[in-house]
Amino acid sequence: MQYQKEGIISKQLLAAATSVGANIREASAASSRKDFINKMTIASKEAREARYWLELVKESNIVNYNFDNLLNLNDEIIKLLNSIILTSQGKPKPK
């Protein structure tokens, strides 16, 4: 049962985390500003989902690892993506 939980969570985490990069890559070839913003928004949402899965792994103690650095890095990625989105929309960045 433990292995099954690990497999499900690891697949979800891998899917969300790799989707961030895939959507950023797609955004770099966007056909319009709206398309760029949409792809970056999806990347931001996927980064938030990846954070959820990281939190779940951390709290469940399935893996004996200090996840704080990964969670902090993920938070920085989310902030960067949101800043890019706001700038692309012509909105001021939050302080």
C-alpha positions in Angstrom: 0.0 0.0 0.0 2.8 2.4 0.9 4.5 1.9 -2.5 1.1 2.6 -4.3 0.8 5.9 -2.5 4.4 6.8 -3.4 3.8 5.9 -7.0 0.6 8.0 -7.3 2.1 11.0 -5.6 5.4 10.9 -7.5 3.5 10.6 -10.8 1.4 13.6 -10.0 4.4 15.7 -8.8 6.4 14.8 -11.9 3.5 15.7 -14.2 2.9 19.1 -12.5 6.6 20.0 -12.2 7.4 19.1 -15.8 4.3 20.9 -17.1 5.7 24.2 -15.7 8.7 24.0 -18.0 6.6 22.7 -21.0 4.2 25.7 -20.7 7.0 28.2 -20.4 8.6 26.7 -23.5 5.2 27.0 -25.3 4.9 30.6 -24.1 8.2 31.5 -25.8 6.6 30.6 -29.1 3.2 32.2 -28.4 1.3 33.6 -31.3 0.0 36.6 -29.3 0.4 38.4 -26.0 -2.9 36.8 -24.9 -1.5 33.4 -25.8 1.7 34.1 -23.9 -0.2 35.2 -20.8 -2.4 32.1 -21.0 0.6 29.8 -21.2 2.4 31.5 -18.4 -0.8 31.4 -16.3 -1.0 27.7 -16.8 2.7 27.3 -15.8 1.9 29.3 -12.6 -1.0 27.0 -11.8 1.1 23.9 -12.4 3.8 25.3 -10.1 1.1 25.7 -7.4 0.0 22.2 -8.0 3.6 21.0 -7.7 3.8 22.8 -4.4 0.7 21.0 -3.2 2.3 17.6 -4.0 5.6 18.6 -2.4 3.7 19.6 0.8 1.8 16.3 0.7 5.0 14.3 0.5 6.6 16.4 3.2 3.7 16.1 5.6 3.1 12.4 5.0 6.7 11.5 5.7 6.7 9.0 2.8 10.2 10.2 2.1 12.8 11.1 4.7 14.0 14.4 3.1 14.0 18.1 4.1 11.7 19.6 1.5 12.1 23.2 2.7 14.6 24.2 -0.1 12.4 22.7 -2.8 9.3 24.5 -1.4 11.2 27.8 -1.2 12.5 27.3 -4.8 9.0 26.5 -5.9 7.7 29.7 -4.2 10.3 31.7 -6.1 9.2 30.2 -9.4 5.6 31.0 -8.7 6.5 34.6 -7.8 8.6 35.0 -11.0 5.8 33.6 -13.2 3.2 35.9 -11.5 5.5 38.9 -12.0 5.9 38.0 -15.7 2.1 37.6 -16.1 1.4 41.0 -14.4 4.0 42.8 -16.4 2.7 41.2 -19.6 -0.8 42.4 -18.7 0.5 46.0 -18.0 -0.3 45.8 -14.3 2.0 46.9 -11.5 4.0 44.2 -9.7 3.0 43.5 -6.1 5.4 44.7 -3.5 
